[in-house]
Amino acid sequence: MIPFNKPYLTGKETKYIEEAVATGKISGNGIFTQKCHTFFEEKYGFKKVLLTTSCTDALEMCAILADIQSGDEIIVPSYTFVSSALAFVRQNANIIFADSYPDNPNIDTDKIENLITDKTKAIVVVHYAGIACDMEKILEIAEKHNLIVIEDAAQAIDSYYTFRDGTKKALGSIGHLGAFSFHETKNIISGEGGMLTINDERFINRAEIIWEKGTNRSMFFRGEINKYGWVDTGSSFLPSEIISAFLWAQLENIDDIQEKRRAIWNRYYEGLKDNKNFSLPVIPEFATNNAHMFYIVCKDLSSRTELIKKLKENNILAVFHYLSLHKSEFYTQKHNSRELPNSDHFEECLLRLPFYFELAETEQEKIINIINEQ
Ligand SMILES: *Cc1c(COP(=O)(O)O)cnc(C)c1O
């Protein structure tokens, strides 16, 4: 069976975990956590990062930092993972779902302004498949209406956006706040794991406090204060050193991992680009491709179902992705559903192909041939 995903290990993960254990300090914010923080800040230009136990956690921190209150409205794409909305629902926000582009699952920037009211507080953008949303337009809308921009960059490590003046910025470094995932299905993994990126300095001090159960312990450790106490809300958002040690082994190899993944992506693209039965991912000029996933968009639900079946008969596991959140059981219990046809289109027609570091060229050829056979 060719699986859909297979977590890749660099070989150093257990060695670094042993090192972390040997230091005698295995709770959070130790040597490995700080190595990871410095790496991300230096390589991608995030102003400040904090590792978290998941991307969901990082998004919850965003909701607290953005001071989301009961009744505030948050604009979120419907074609995304539950957490992009759930983190704000936990602050009692009202989620206003936005549609995707017809040819790209990212939020359609032309449809955002119609959704803005005087209660709108933030826009959550999701860089689907690690391909950038149109951040310049989103920042313009946000500035005009005084909104906070939160990037759900769960899939977007090592991907960039280029502004009209040529400035290139890493995804997750553009909005006020960003959230990444190191879940085992992502490019860089630690089993479960995530990261908050803070690009607006106003939020930095408070983020450290929320991260450490509402205490100013981070300041205490740096010697900035001589005792620490309870000063704000928060939770235990920081991962243990065991997780950070694992992550460090991945980060040391990030360039190799990314090079390999891009080669796999390009091989799919070349092998499938002439097939007229489906369309391939659109990568706008302003976006880079971090090879997080390879998907095709079938003509309709039945042709997708058939293709999944045919691949399965050949021991290949291809999977569809999100169910539109605006039609979910949880959301429709409390809200009237609106029509978001593009989101529904991706729900029904998008199909993800096996994608992982160790996917062999021969296996990939087999997948491509079977798809092209029909
Ligand atoms: C994976 C993912 C998440 C959740 O990440 P966790 O680390 O599992 O919490 C959130 N949003 C998007 C878009 C994702 O792909």
The ligand as an SDF file (V2000), in Angstrom:
LIG
                    3D

 15 15  0  0  0  0  0  0  0  0999 V2000
   -2.9700   21.2000   10.5060 C   0  0  0  0  0  0  0  0  0  0  0  0
   -3.7630   22.4490   10.5190 C   0  0  0  0  0  0  0  0  0  0  0  0
   -4.1990   23.0440   11.7170 C   0  0  0  0  0  0  0  0  0  0  0  0
   -4.0770   22.3810   13.0560 C   0  0  0  0  0  0  0  0  0  0  0  0
   -2.7830   22.1390   13.4660 O   0  0  0  0  0  0  0  0  0  0  0  0
   -2.5490   21.3770   14.8470 P   0  0  0  0  0  0  0  0  0  0  0  0
   -1.0680   21.5700   15.0610 O   0  0  0  0  0  0  0  0  0  0  0  0
   -2.9220   19.9540   14.6240 O   0  0  0  0  0  0  0  0  0  0  0  0
   -3.3520   22.0330   15.8870 O   0  0  0  0  0  0  0  0  0  0  0  0
   -4.8510   24.2590   11.6500 C   0  0  0  0  0  0  0  0  0  0  0  0
   -5.0940   24.8790   10.4740 N   0  0  0  0  0  0  0  0  0  0  0  0
   -4.7010   24.3340    9.3010 C   0  0  0  0  0  0  0  0  0  0  0  0
   -4.9680   25.0730    8.0400 C   0  0  0  0  0  0  0  0  0  0  0  0
   -4.0420   23.0910    9.2840 C   0  0  0  0  0  0  0  0  0  0  0  0
   -3.6760   22.5580    8.1150 O   0  0  0  0  0  0  0  0  0  0  0  0
  1  2  1  0
  2  3  1  0
  2 14  2  0
  3  4  1  0
  3 10  2  0
  4  5  1  0
  5  6  1  0
  6  7  2  0
  6  8  1  0
  6  9  1  0
 10 11  1  0
 11 12  2  0
 12 13  1  0
 12 14  1  0
 14 15  1  0
M  END
$$$$
